[in-house]
Amino acid sequence: MKLTGKAVLVTGASRGLGRALMEHFARRGAKVVGVARHTADMEEAVEPLRAEGLPVHALAYDVGDKESIYRMVGVATSLVGPLDVLVNNASVLGPTPLPLLLDTACEDLHRVLEVNLVGPFRLTKAVVGNMLVRGGGLVLNISSDAAVAAYPRWGAYSVSKSALEHLGRIWAAELEGTDVRFLSVDPGEMDTRMHAAAMPEADCATLARPEDVAARIIALVEHRVESLPSGSHVVAQRLEAA
């Protein structure tokens, strides 16, 4: 997929992998809208890119808020045009230290599912119809190895990511034969605030840098996305960077 001129929406873009993806998409010539919950954080993330003259925009919305979704998409498309790429990256862990399932409050599970699963479902519904009319598009779901492995204390997050991956496979099956494609990417363990909250004892030197992971994902989108079956699960560590 040639990214020059493409309209891209990245959620969870104020820091970590989302911020790195926003920057990489912009440097490849895409028109990018980054979304996060807090205006100040999002503006701080886009300021250096704007200073370079890159076409990036900052929006403050909560992906887990049902009422935000269509407003978010409406404002984003008014800024960059109909979306070609949706990156469902925004995620929450739930309470930390991570609790056992037996100690997980139903309200906490509900919040994790609203942000990590239901929010991406709503966003996908809001953009895919236009992608179909326009003849193509890409929905990229940022997943986790916790979607396929059962780690103690990662219950709420794991369930949400496993469901998100299967949601993408169902979208792909239902839209088979169209040029709207779905991919789930496991970025691996990264040196991010979320990872530090979940595993404060981890050695940062052993963790991947979000910038490096983003480069691999961008290379996938640019050079390999058409060759992979829609609905595929991809592990970022096995990809080559651009």
C-alpha positions, 0 to 999 in steps of 0.5 A: 500500500502506498501511503502518500496521501492516505488518510490514517486514524491512529488511536492511543497516539499520545505515547508508546506504539501509537505515537510512534506509528503516527510519526512513521505514517506521517513521515511516509506521506500519509495524512494522520489523525492521532487520538487520545483521551487528553488534549494536552498529551495529544498536542504535545505528541503532534507539536514536533511533527507539525514543526516539520510541516507534516500533516498531523492532527490531534483529537481528544476522545475516549475510544471507550465512550460510545458517544465519542465514536461518530464525532471522532470519525466525523472530525477526523474525516473533515480534517484528512478526508475519508479514512484509508487506514484505521489503527485500533491501538488504544488499550487499557490494562485495568487495575495495577498491580494486575489482579487474579481473575478471582479478584477482578471487579466486574466493573474493571473487566467491563471498562477494559472490554469497552476500550480494547474491544467494543471501542474498536468494534464501533470504530470499525463499523463507523469507517468500514462502510465508506471503505467498501464504497470507495473500494478498499481500506485497512483496519489494523488491530494492535494485539498481544501475545496475551491474546494467544497465551494464558498468563496469570493476572492478565485476564481482563487484558488477555480476554479483550485482545483475544476477542479483538483478534477473533473480531478481526477474523470475522470481519475478514470472513464477512467481507471476503472478496472485497479490498477492505482488509483486516490484520492483527499485529502482536507488537511484542514486549515494548518499553512503554508506560503500560508495560512498566505498569504491568511488569515494573520489575522488567529490565527495560534493556530487554524490551523493544523500542516502540519506534523500532516496532512501528518501523516494522509495522509500517514496512508490513503495511507498505510492502506485504499487506496485499500478500497476506490473507485478510484476518491474519495474525502477524508477530512484529518481531518476525517482520523486517523494518523498512 
